[in-house]
Amino acid sequence: MTTSIRGLMGSKRNLVIGAAFGLLIAWTGNPAIAAEQSGTSPEGAAGLQAVSWLATVPYGAVKVAYALGGGIIGGLTWVMSGGDTEAAKAVWIPSMTGDYIVQPENLTGEKPLHFVGGSSEKSQPELFTSR
């Protein structure tokens, strides 16, 4: 009975990994369309796309860990400051905003990659202008 449970758990894990990989491919777009837009060859665009996927795995994991740590530290800041939301936002906004994925434009230098997000002064007007 334990071998059938292990087999079932392994197949669920493979299904989740396959679905995540499929969503990643569908989400990032077609390399041929990217090649047309950037003026590079389809092979070069596909290579950049593949490298960006590979770079996103460790970078994204570190960024998520950093954001979670910032969320916890920001929460402790809020508690220790007696409920001062501005003090907590000073930790939350830089740690939780920024880029979570590496895009081909980041690798070519066309677009900067921001690990640490903007300050709370810069983020507040952006929130209100979208209304």
Disulfide bonds with the S-S distance in Angstrom:
none
